[in-house]
Amino acid sequence: MGRGIKWVSLTAILLIALVLRLRGISNPLLDDQAWRQADTASMAIHMLGHLTDFPDVFLPKLSYDGVIPQNVELEFPFLPYLLAWAWTFLGWSDLWGRLWSVALSLITVAGIYDLGRNMFTERAGLFAAAIYSLMPLSIYYGRVVMPEPMAQAWSIWALAMIWRWRAAGEERGIWKIAFLMAGAVLAKLPQLMIFPVALLLGFWPFKLRRLRQFIHYSMIVLIPPIVYYLWVHFNVAASSQFVSGILTGQVADSTNLNWEILTKNIQQGFTGSVLVLSGVGMIRLCFFRSPVRAALIAWAGISLLYIAVVCARIPLDYYLVPVLPLTALLSAYALDGIASFPGTAAAIVILLLINKGSYADLTPKYQWNQEYLSQAQWLKEHTAASSILVLSDPPPMTFYYAQKVGYRLITVLEDESPSAVLQRIPGDYLVHLPQSGQKESFWEKVQGSYPEIGPGIYDLKHSK
């Protein structure tokens, strides 16, 4: 393949990826996974004015549950920090967060191309980049204000660079590559699953003369995440230990297996064409004699274990995002086996079919409820900045858009009066969120006890 054709093809892939990820770019952070997106942006809000207060600026803070921002145990806030700097210079807008994520997603596409062409062939790299760009799960989560785009960018380049280092036979520079992998684990803890893959790409088959680099690499990868997660863990309340809480409560101690939801997420997120192609690629890989084979087979085994242990217990489709790069690479390797020109044309047609119907499945993800924004805007304009909110239900997006802190009602006993419940919470206003899970009898009692001063907003400081 000529150099000009290569760059034209890669540019076309990146442009297509960009266009697909610009859908809903101006949406507020109220579409699918609004909770997690608003949490990420809220961390950036609390960084404003403190961007050089190291290391405290990197201790994640959310707007619930308390009268001040609460320290929480979450991943290293790379994206919130970038977003806070963008707001500092360009002014507040959800658009900047989405654009950061789109840029990171395009960096990931370029990384998958680089890894694919160096592990296999130039065509395989282009196919892998195209497939990753077109998968529905990659499209939607390539423009969300969440840690996923950052974690994907760190991860794929960590693998690409260690393979480059190994192929070049270099003796130095492993520490730089190790920091890329450490960044991936810091950005999202499940990215730890690719650490063994990186070890195999860089050091298999193992040679004693590489022992020093192996130890240095492993220490640099693992020590920063261990230090950070321990630091965060011991600086938050027990109720705010989200990362360890997910590991223990939703994974280790959970017996719920959501196979039906998981199957639906996989089919809609990857598409049937990609799943078939990745299976063919894995079969072909078994006959591919290269150090890459051990790493990719290990990656596939770890991914299957991850899906069975984590994704089957936590029925959220974004937990499948770490598997996307492997699926794209295996699918590309399958297509790369078609060597003739007609075969290449057929492969392109297959790629076009991959995206068929994906927009229909994605459309509901872009929908959002205007009521959340209207309520939050009213609160921001008509209540004091120091006001404490009490939300009727767990979704916390109102805190972010109203730029206030407060509490959430998780459950309310049916025989308990609202005043008895609310008197235990030091709040100024109760917000009746859209599609509230509280029973109608609860709201009848609220309306009889407190004046409604805004759209579903009750003044708790004055009772009727």
C-alpha positions in Angstrom: 0.0 0.0 0.0 1.4 3.4 -1.0 2.2 6.0 1.6 -0.3 8.4 0.1 -3.1 5.9 0.0 -2.4 5.0 3.6 -2.6 8.5 4.9 -5.7 9.3 2.8 -7.4 6.1 4.2 -6.5 6.9 7.8 -7.6 10.5 7.4 -11.0 9.3 5.9 -11.4 6.9 8.9 -10.7 9.7 11.4 -13.1 12.1 9.6 -15.9 9.4 9.7 -15.2 8.7 13.3 -15.4 12.4 14.1 -18.7 12.9 12.3 -20.3 10.0 14.0 -19.2 11.3 17.4 -20.5 14.8 16.8 -24.1 13.5 17.0 -25.7 15.1 20.0 -22.5 17.0 20.7 -24.6 20.0 22.0 -26.7 17.8 24.3 -26.6 18.7 28.0 -25.2 15.9 30.2 -28.7 14.5 30.6 -28.7 11.8 27.9 -27.9 8.1 28.6 -25.6 7.7 31.7 -26.5 11.2 32.8 -25.7 10.3 36.4 -22.1 9.4 35.6 -21.6 12.3 33.2 -22.9 14.8 35.7 -20.6 13.3 38.4 -17.6 13.7 36.2 -18.5 17.4 35.4 -19.2 18.1 39.0 -15.7 17.1 39.9 -14.5 19.7 37.4 -16.8 22.3 39.0 -15.2 21.8 42.4 -11.7 22.1 40.9 -12.3 25.6 39.7 -10.1 28.1 41.5 -8.0 25.2 43.0 -6.2 23.9 39.8 -2.8 24.4 41.3 -3.6 23.1 44.8 -1.6 19.9 44.6 -2.3 17.1 45.5 -5.7 18.0 46.9 -7.1 19.1 43.5 -6.9 15.4 42.5 -9.1 14.2 45.3 -12.5 13.8 43.6 -15.4 15.7 45.1 -19.1 15.4 44.4 -22.1 17.5 45.3 -23.8 14.9 47.5 -24.5 13.9 50.2 -23.8 16.8 52.5 -23.8 20.5 53.0 -20.4 20.8 51.4 -18.8 18.9 48.5 -18.0 15.4 49.5 -14.7 13.6 48.9 -15.3 10.3 47.1 -13.3 7.3 46.1 -13.2 7.4 42.3 -10.6 7.0 39.5 -7.9 9.7 39.0 -9.8 12.8 37.6 -7.8 13.3 34.4 -10.8 14.5 32.4 -12.3 16.7 35.1 -8.9 18.4 35.4 -8.7 19.1 31.7 -12.3 20.3 31.7 -11.7 22.7 34.6 -8.9 24.3 32.7 -11.1 24.6 29.6 -13.8 26.3 31.6 -11.2 28.6 33.2 -10.1 30.0 29.8 -13.2 29.4 27.6 -16.1 29.7 30.1 -18.5 27.1 31.3 -20.2 24.9 28.7 -20.9 21.1 28.5 -19.6 21.3 24.9 -16.0 21.5 26.1 -16.3 18.2 28.0 -17.7 16.5 25.0 -15.1 17.9 22.7 -12.3 16.6 25.0 -13.9 13.2 24.8 -14.2 13.2 21.0 -10.5 14.2 20.7 -9.5 11.4 23.1 -11.6 9.0 21.0 -9.8 10.0 17.8 -6.5 9.5 19.6 -7.7 6.0 20.4 -8.6 5.3 16.8 -5.1 6.4 15.7 -3.6 4.2 18.4 -5.5 1.1 17.3 -4.3 1.8 13.7 -0.7 2.0 15.0 -1.0 -1.2 17.0 -2.7 -3.1 14.2 -0.2 -2.1 11.5 2.8 -3.0 13.7 1.4 -6.3 15.0 -0.1 -7.4 11.6 -0.1 -5.3 8.4 -0.9 -1.8 7.2 -4.3 -3.0 5.9 -5.0 -4.7 9.3 -4.3 -1.4 11.1 -6.7 0.5 8.8 -9.4 -2.2 9.2 -9.0 -2.1 13.0 -9.3 1.7 13.1 -12.3 1.6 10.9 -14.1 -1.2 12.8 -13.4 0.6 16.2 -14.8 3.8 14.7 -18.0 2.2 13.5 -19.0 0.0 16.5 -22.0 1.6 18.2 -20.6 1.3 21.7 -17.5 3.1 20.6 -19.5 5.8 18.8 -21.6 6.7 21.8 -18.9 6.4 24.5 -16.6 8.3 22.3 -18.4 11.6 23.1 -19.5 11.2 26.8 -18.2 13.2 29.7 -17.0 10.1 31.5 -13.6 8.5 32.2 -14.0 5.9 29.4 -12.5 8.0 26.5 -9.4 8.9 28.5 -8.9 5.3 29.7 -9.2 4.0 26.2 -6.6 6.5 24.8 -4.1 5.8 27.6 -4.6 2.0 27.2 -4.2 1.6 23.5 -1.2 3.8 23.3 0.4 1.9 26.2 0.1 -1.3 24.2 1.2 0.3 21.0 4.3 1.9 22.5 5.5 -1.2 24.3 5.2 -3.2 21.1 7.2 -0.6 19.3 9.8 -0.7 22.1 10.1 -4.4 21.9 10.2 -4.5 18.0 13.0 -1.9 18.0 15.0 -3.9 20.5 15.6 -0.9 22.6 17.3 -1.1 26.0 16.2 2.2 27.4 13.0 4.3 27.7 10.8 1.6 29.3 9.9 4.0 32.1 8.1 6.3 29.7 6.0 3.5 28.3 5.2 2.3 31.8 3.8 5.7 32.7 1.3 5.3 29.9 0.0 2.0 31.3 -0.1 3.5 34.8 -2.2 6.4 33.4 -4.6 3.8 31.9 -5.1 2.1 35.3 -5.4 5.4 37.1 -8.0 6.6 34.5 -10.2 3.5 35.0 -9.3 0.6 37.3 -10.6 -2.2 34.9 -7.8 -1.2 32.5 -5.6 -3.3 34.8 -6.8 -6.2 32.7 -4.5 -5.2 29.9 -1.4 -5.1 32.2 -0.6 -8.8 31.6 -1.2 -8.2 27.9 1.4 -5.4 27.9 3.9 -7.7 29.7 3.5 -10.4 27.1 3.8 -7.9 24.2 6.9 -6.4 25.7 8.8 -9.4 27.2 7.5 -12.7 25.9 9.3 -15.0 25.4 11.1 -13.9 28.5 14.9 -13.4 28.4 17.0 -13.0 31.6 18.7 -10.0 30.2 15.4 -8.2 30.2 14.7 -8.9 33.9 15.7 -5.4 34.9 13.4 -3.7 32.4 10.6 -6.1 33.4 10.9 -5.2 37.1 11.2 -1.4 36.4 8.2 -1.5 34.1 6.0 -3.4 36.5 6.9 -1.2 39.4 6.2 2.0 37.5 2.9 0.7 36.3 1.6 -0.6 39.6 3.0 1.8 42.3 1.2 5.1 41.2 -2.2 3.5 41.0 -1.7 1.7 44.4 -0.6 4.9 46.0 -3.4 7.0 44.5 -6.2 4.6 45.3 -5.0 4.1 48.8 -4.7 7.8 49.3 -8.2 8.4 48.1 -9.6 5.4 50.0 -8.3 6.7 53.4 -9.5 10.3 52.7 -13.2 9.6 52.2 -16.0 8.5 54.4 -17.0 4.8 54.3 -20.2 5.7 52.4 -18.2 7.3 49.7 -15.9 4.5 48.9 -17.3 3.9 45.5 -14.5 1.9 43.8 -13.9 -0.6 46.6 -17.7 -0.7 47.1 -18.3 -1.7 43.5 -15.5 -4.4 43.8 -17.0 -5.9 46.9 -20.7 -5.2 46.8 -21.4 -5.5 43.1 -18.7 -8.0 42.0 -17.2 -10.1 44.8 -20.3 -10.4 47.0 -22.9 -10.4 44.3 -24.7 -13.5 43.0 -26.8 -11.8 40.4 -25.9 -12.7 36.9 -27.7 -10.5 34.2 -27.0 -12.7 31.2 -30.0 -11.5 29.2 -29.0 -7.8 29.6 -25.4 -8.6 29.0 -26.3 -10.4 25.7 -28.3 -7.5 24.6 -25.6 -5.0 25.4 -23.0 -7.1 23.5 -25.2 -7.5 20.4 -26.2 -3.9 20.2 -22.8 -2.5 21.2 -20.5 -4.6 19.0 -23.0 -5.7 16.2 -23.3 -9.3 15.0 -20.9 -8.7 12.1 -18.0 -7.7 14.4 -18.6 -10.6 16.8 -18.5 -13.1 13.9 -15.3 -11.4 12.5 -13.6 -11.4 15.8 -14.3 -15.1 16.2 -12.8 -15.8 12.8 -9.8 -13.6 13.7 -9.2 -15.6 16.8 -9.3 -18.9 14.9 -6.9 -17.5 12.3 -4.6 -16.2 15.1 -4.1 -19.8 16.4 -2.1 -20.4 13.2 -0.1 -17.1 13.4 3.4 -17.7 14.7 4.5 -14.5 16.4 5.0 -13.2 19.9 1.7 -11.3 19.3 -0.2 -14.5 19.4 0.4 -15.2 23.1 -0.5 -11.7 24.1 -3.7 -11.6 22.1 -4.9 -15.0 23.2 -4.2 -14.0 26.8 -6.1 -10.7 26.2 -9.0 -12.7 24.8 -9.0 -15.0 27.8 -8.8 -12.1 30.3 -11.6 -10.3 28.4 -13.9 -13.3 28.6 -13.2 -13.7 32.3 -13.9 -10.0 32.8 -17.2 -10.2 30.9 -18.3 -13.2 32.9 -17.2 -11.9 36.3 -17.8 -8.1 36.1 -20.1 -7.3 33.1 -22.6 -10.1 33.9 -23.0 -8.7 37.4 -23.1 -5.0 36.5 -25.6 -4.6 33.7 -24.2 -1.3 32.3 -23.0 -1.3 28.8 -20.0 1.0 29.3 -18.3 -1.8 31.3 -17.8 -3.5 27.9 -15.9 -0.6 26.5 -12.4 -2.0 27.5 -13.1 -5.0 25.2 -13.6 -2.9 22.1 -10.0 -2.6 21.0 -9.4 -6.3 21.1 -12.6 -7.0 19.2 -11.5 -4.5 16.5 -8.0 -6.0 16.2 -9.3 -9.5 15.9 -11.9 -8.5 13.3 -9.3 -6.6 11.3 -7.0 -9.7 11.3 -9.9 -11.8 10.0 -10.5 -9.3 7.1 -6.8 -9.0 6.4 -6.8 -12.6 5.4 -8.6 -11.7 2.2 -5.7 -10.7 0.0 -7.2 -10.1 -3.5 -8.6 -6.8 -4.7 -12.2 -8.2 -4.9 -11.7 -9.5 -1.4 -10.7 -6.0 -0.2 -13.8 -4.5 -1.9 -15.9 -7.2 -0.2 -14.3 -6.3 3.2 -15.2 -2.7 2.7 -18.8 -3.7 2.0 -18.8 -5.7 5.2 -17.5 -2.7 7.1 -20.3 -0.6 5.8 -22.8 -3.3 6.9 -21.4 -3.3 10.4 -23.0 0.1 11.1 -26.3 -0.8 9.6 -29.1 -0.4 12.2 -26.8 0.9 14.8 -28.3 4.4 14.8 -31.7 2.9 15.6 -30.2 1.3 18.7 -28.3 4.4 19.6 -31.1 6.9 19.2 -32.7 6.4 22.7 -29.2 7.1 24.2 -29.3 10.7 22.9 -32.7 11.5 24.4 -32.9 13.7 27.5 -35.5 15.2 29.7 -35.8 19.0 29.6 -37.5 19.1 33.0 -34.2 18.4 34.8 -32.7 21.4 33.1 -35.7 23.7 33.7 -35.8 22.9 37.4 -32.0 23.4 37.9 -32.1 26.6 36.0 -34.9 28.0 38.2 -33.0 27.0 41.3 -29.8 28.6 40.1 -31.6 31.9 39.3 -34.0 32.1 42.2 -32.3 30.7 45.2 -29.1 31.7 47.1 -25.8 30.1 46.1 -25.5 28.6 49.5 -28.9 26.9 49.5 -29.0 23.2 50.3 -31.1 21.0 48.1 -33.0 17.8 48.9 -33.7 15.7 45.8 -36.6 13.4 45.8 -34.7 10.6 44.2 -31.1 9.3 43.7 -30.2 10.9 40.3 -27.9 13.8 41.1 -27.8 15.8 37.9 -29.8 18.7 39.4 -26.9 19.5 41.8 -24.6 20.0 38.8 -26.8 22.3 36.8 -28.1 24.2 39.8 -24.4 24.4 41.0 -25.5 23.5 44.5 -24.9 20.7 47.0 -27.3 18.7 49.2 -29.0 15.4 49.8 -31.0 12.7 48.0 -34.0 10.8 49.3 -33.3 7.1 48.6 -36.4 5.6 50.2 -39.2 7.0 52.3 -41.3 4.8 54.5 -45.0 4.9 53.5 -46.3 5.5 57.0 -43.8 8.2 57.8 -44.7 11.8 57.2 -42.6 13.9 54.9 -42.0 16.5 57.6 -40.6 13.8 59.9 -38.2 12.7 57.1 -37.2 16.1 56.0 -36.6 17.5 59.4 -33.7 15.1 59.8 -32.1 16.6 56.7 -30.6 20.2 56.9 -32.1 21.2 53.5 -33.6 24.4 52.2 -35.6 23.1 49.2 -37.1 19.8 48.2 -37.0 19.1 44.5 -39.6 16.8 42.9 -37.5 15.2 40.2 -39.1 14.1 36.9 -40.4 10.5 37.0 -39.9 10.4 40.8 -40.1 7.0 42.4 -41.7 8.4 45.5 -45.4 7.4 45.9 -48.2 9.8 45.1 -49.3 9.7 48.8 -45.9 11.1 49.7 -46.3 14.1 47.4 -49.8 14.8 48.6 -48.4 15.1 52.1 -45.6 17.3 50.9 -48.0 19.6 49.1 -50.0 19.9 52.3 -47.0 20.7 54.4 -44.8 23.0 52.3 -45.4 25.8 49.7 -44.4 25.1 46.1 -42.4 28.1 45.0 -41.1 26.8 41.6 -41.6 23.9 39.2 -41.7 21.0 41.6 -39.7 22.9 44.2 -40.9 23.2 47.8 -39.6 25.6 50.4 -38.6 23.6 53.4 -37.9 26.7 55.5 -41.6 27.6 55.6 -44.3 25.2 56.4 -48.0 25.7 55.7 
